[in-house]
Amino acid sequence: MAYEMIEVRTEAGKVGVITLNRPKQLNALNNQLMDELGAALKSFDADDAIGCMVITGSEKAFAAGADIAAMAKYGFADVYGGDYITRNWETIRSIRKPVIAAVSGFALGGGCELAMMCDFIIAADNAKFGQPEIKLGIIPGAGGTQRLPRALGKAKAMDMVLTGRMMDAAEAERSGLVSRVVALDKLMEEVLGAALQICEYSRLAVYAAKESVNRSYEGGLADGVMFERRMFHALFATEDQKEGMDAFVNKRKAQFRNR
Ligand code: DAK
């Protein structure tokens, strides 16, 4: 597929990097961009050489939200009855390999929601997060009212969603929205370091870890603990578990074969 609104590359043959590329609109997310993003994510997920993915934007904007100019003309029948706006927003949740959001600049509205749908966010020190939909007479529609409270707690989530204010990178790190904040010029180095580290591990263990953390995030504690337990048990059926533990005992580097 030829892409127009994203750029796609691989790093070290192992990390799939997707760069949102609508600079004049601050990477505002429209149907075509979301189609391309969904296709690129699925393609990397199906590529055996790829162990981890990164979604990033420009220095000024990860994404300033869904395209307001496109949305402005829609009515209820379009958005509820059709697949305008809704299309492909959940694709990222079906991706099995880890997806890291590398956020610099604005991550607003659907941009903030897209970042939160990634497995974790590493932010540059100029990042700004927000759900300003209230200013447009709407509310977040791609999970913002659900994922923000889980990430930040109710007080900050209500503050963000009701006032529409932006949160800077330092507050986002303090609040648990992002896992790390680094200087803008070190962002990709830091993110690729994390991605390459993940690529080193057994893919089966990586899948199990991601599924188990998501179970906690999306469900109840007892159910999550039981799910984790069963995934833990299942990994003892893999060759990689034997290899990882044998390598530790014999003081050598593990060679995982994803088996
Ligand atoms: N859509 C379209 N164009 C946008 C845009 C957006 N979200 N954000 C910025 N732009 C455009 C501006 O119109 C401007 O275009 P020109 O005038 O140059 O043609 C250009 O990008 C540069 O923007 P500014 O001139 O405004 O730049 P500033 O540095 O002064 O300000 C800003 C940057 C990010 C603070 C400002 O642009 C801004 O407030 N942007 C809007 C942010 C916003 O309200 N975002 C939320 C949109 S609502 C759903 C999925 C998703 C959603 C809903 C449902 N489903 C799955 C159901 C998502 C909804 C939203 O995201």
Residues whose N, C-alpha, C, O or C-beta is under 5 A from the ligand:
A	BS01	DAK	K24 Q25 L26 A28 A64 G65 A66 D67 I68 A69 I85 T86 W89 F106 L108 G109 G110 G111 P132 E133 G141 A142
